[in-house]
């Protein structure tokens, strides 16, 4: 369907606009919608306020996303990134996926992480940290737990 305002781009959203006290229903593209429709400021939680926005690709609004928990397309993730990050903080320990490691590989992964930290500590010339990490690595590689 073509945008009823510009008659050039594909319509991505259906809007009810109040013009001179009369409600008009229109199919609009993302650009025309951003010009014609000014959504109120909404509150995701008391400390996090954001102006309501929409996805320029599919037209899903932030209000729709918050109400349903579903995005309309893959571009919504970048459009609503601050809200998604805030929601992840409340649900998970971390915003990035760490994954689970089989127990037989956990020791190898810990050794690799400690070696990376040791390299950074050496670059920063943090001798105390280098000493601590070296002892920990020696214990892990030798089969000793601390």
GIBELLIN-V434814 format. One record per pair of residues at least 6 apart in sequence whose C-alpha atoms are under 7 Angstrom apart, sorted by sequence separation. I is the first residue (numbers start at 1). GAP is how many residues later the second one is. D is the distance in whole Angstrom. If there is no record, write none. Layout:
i = (I I)
gap = (GAP GAP)
d = (D D)
This chain:
i = (2 3 17 18 43 54 55 65 89 139 2 3 16 17 42 43 54 88 2 3 16 17 42 53 54 121 122 1 2 16 41 42 53 121 1 15 16 41 42 52 85 15 40 41 52 14 15 40 60 118 14 39 13 14 58 13 58 118 11 12 13 11 12 11 12 57 10 114 9 55 55 4 4 5 114 3 4 55 3 3 30 111 5 30 12 13 12)
gap = (6 6 6 6 6 6 6 6 6 6 7 7 7 7 7 7 7 7 8 8 8 8 8 8 8 8 8 9 9 9 9 9 9 9 10 10 10 10 10 10 10 11 11 11 11 12 12 12 12 12 13 13 14 14 14 15 15 15 16 16 16 17 17 18 18 18 19 19 20 20 21 22 23 23 23 24 24 24 25 26 26 26 27 29 46 46 47)
d = (7 6 6 6 5 5 6 6 6 6 6 6 6 5 6 7 4 6 5 4 6 6 6 6 6 6 6 6 5 4 6 6 5 6 6 6 6 5 6 6 7 5 7 6 7 6 6 6 6 6 4 6 6 6 6 6 6 6 6 6 6 5 5 4 6 7 6 7 6 7 5 6 6 7 7 6 6 6 5 5 5 6 7 6 5 5 5)
